[in-house]
Amino acid sequence: MARSRLPELGPHLSSAGVFLVLRRMRAPLIVLIVIFAVSVLGLSLVPGVDDEGRPDRMSLFDAFYFMAYTATTIGFGELPHEFTAAQRMWVTLSIFLAVVGWAYAIGSLLSLMQDPGFRQALARRSFTRAVRRISEPYLLLVGYGNASKILARSLDDMGRRFVVIDSQSTRVSSVELDAYRADAPALLGDARDTGLLTLAGLGHRACAGVIALAGDDETNLDVAITTALLRPELPVIARSSSRAVAERMRAFHVQDVVNPLDRFGDHLRILLRSPAAYQLMIWLTSSPGTPLPERFPSLPHGRWVVCGHGRYGDELSADLRAEGLDVTVVHVAGGRVLAGEGDSAHVVESGHVAEAVAFVAATASDTTNLWLVEAARRANPDAFVVALQNRRANAPLFAAVGVDFGMVPAEVIAHEVLARLANPVLMRFLPQVPRQADGWAERLVERLVATCGDGTPDLWRIRLDAAEAPALTHRLAGAGLRLEDLLRDPADRDTALDIVPLTLLRQDERTITPTGDVQLRPEDQLLLAGRLRARAALDTTMTEEPTASYVLDGRRAAASWVWRRFSRQDPAGEPR
Amino acid sequence: MNLEKVVFGFFVLLAATLNFGFFIGDLGKPELHSVYELFAAVAVNLVATVLKFGDRTQIGAVHLATSLVASLQLIAAAVVWTYAANVLTDGTLTVEQSAAVVSLSGGALFANVVSVVLLVIETVSFQRR
């Protein structure tokens, strides 16, 4: 089916290295053979004498033997008989010819080893082999920039495999330097080439998804479309920095489009509504084991000044106005203020920073952002300062200049992608977070910390169907089951497991943080947060009949079939 | 006219003709088979083999295979001759030894004929295109 649509690779791409060697070595090898043949033949024909001075010629074998050790400059010195002058003349000529031949052959071979094309062919070959050997599900990572690095580290921590394609050789070699626990094959090449994507395992049955985080939208769009057309069943997460590209991706049913600049506005809005909701969101989308991030104080409401770049500044201010703020926009292009002289004093003046409660520096250049922040700080030391930190490496500079809230696009992308990968259900929970009532997020954070500890909780999804919860099917269909009862500890049913239910999905209806007395129904899905130990315990309840019986009813059911027949009460003991 | 094709065809054909020249004659009579002709056949066959390196097409792969077979058979024949002439006897081969050498080269001749047939097929199909 879908796989047959992939371009046929054939053996040529993977064995290109060998063919290249053979093709390039053709001329040197022929020269060598000809020189050897001529010298051997000549030596066997040139007249000589034996020890007693009778005319004698070397046999072909003797001549071959002599030339073999002479031409390779080994110079053994063993001769059947002393050479005559004629033989010496011929041998002298042969030696010069042979040395040139060998030098040519070895030189060609060495220069071939240095040849970038040959090295790339070899690298590609070992890459193909490494990808083919992966047996567990893996992700195809297109682009290896800052965002991809953060993401790759988290994926590695989660024990997930990935394959990298990037068009810059320095980035590809940095994959090796980054030292991941699992082997991460990396390919140098343009991901827009469908053949390369196939080489990287787009058609591999273990390929679990494609993540396109390349620097340019063109590549991401191309990768998204290629995947959507060739492997429509694979999930694609693509980054785009413009709405137009995102629209085109959506036209190919690529739902997960991450726009870091768009998300900046969203994050600010959430932070404005509820710092706790923001804290919760960041925490749940962090890599496993991340401690609870600090909660921001409530953002000031009043006049905000936004320094942005063109359309982007407008969008950001529209987001902020939607939250009921009074926003002044100052347009900045390429580090220069459009309206005036281009000095920071002018920006600060035109934006009335002195009277503002908050200042946002959101241009595409970190240098510009830094000087904007610096100027704003001087004009108004009390203002809340927000800055877009385009490069992750500049974080210390922003910290030094005194930014209250900074956003690094690379980190945002990594968080977003991770959340989508870790749990598709989480993506149905997160958008609901800012919409909850006051105090809800604070309570949930407290509850999560109390039950799961300080590190990011493990998030997982369960579905109450015959496949995932065979021990519960009878009860769900019959007497009914309360959520609270399901989450009891199999070791002692009076204590609850360390699990916080985040969402209940029933067909298209969702309940955020369902309470303990919710009645569960077959085919319900739950998004849970908790510790790994609790997850294992819940798995037992869902799959083991006796455990389920104890946890739900407090009855110690017989484990064996015979005893169950005797007790005749267990639902599983009913004749089929 | 393509010079590469001329050289290629020349060596493939020369390998076959030299091989045939050595093979023809009574199997058991070493005096009917020139050792220099065997030497030339080995050398030309090796050159023909190297010329076929690096062709990725299907017909190129079969070409290379036939040449490898021919070269190996001829080298085997040369080794047998050398061993027989220098170690077992003194200069002249016995009937059995001569038969072994010539029949080995006969096998190589078969591979060379296949090679020539492939060359002809390639040429014919090229003209039709």
Boltz contact constraints between the chains, C-beta under 6 A:
constraints:
  - contact:
      token1: [A, 12]
      token2: [B, 56]
      max_distance: 6.0
  - contact:
      token1: [A, 19]
      token2: [B, 54]
      max_distance: 6.0
  - contact:
      token1: [A, 19]
      token2: [B, 56]
      max_distance: 6.0
  - contact:
      token1: [A, 22]
      token2: [B, 53]
      max_distance: 6.0
  - contact:
      token1: [A, 22]
      token2: [B, 54]
      max_distance: 6.0
  - contact:
      token1: [A, 23]
      token2: [B, 54]
      max_distance: 6.0
  - contact:
      token1: [A, 26]
      token2: [B, 50]
      max_distance: 6.0
  - contact:
      token1: [A, 26]
      token2: [B, 53]
      max_distance: 6.0
  - contact:
      token1: [A, 29]
      token2: [B, 50]
      max_distance: 6.0
  - contact:
      token1: [A, 30]
      token2: [B, 47]
      max_distance: 6.0
  - contact:
      token1: [A, 30]
      token2: [B, 50]
      max_distance: 6.0
  - contact:
      token1: [A, 33]
      token2: [B, 46]
      max_distance: 6.0
  - contact:
      token1: [A, 33]
      token2: [B, 47]
      max_distance: 6.0
  - contact:
      token1: [A, 37]
      token2: [B, 43]
      max_distance: 6.0
  - contact:
      token1: [A, 60]
      token2: [B, 35]
      max_distance: 6.0
  - contact:
      token1: [A, 60]
      token2: [B, 39]
      max_distance: 6.0
  - contact:
      token1: [A, 61]
      token2: [B, 82]
      max_distance: 6.0
  - contact:
      token1: [A, 61]
      token2: [B, 86]
      max_distance: 6.0
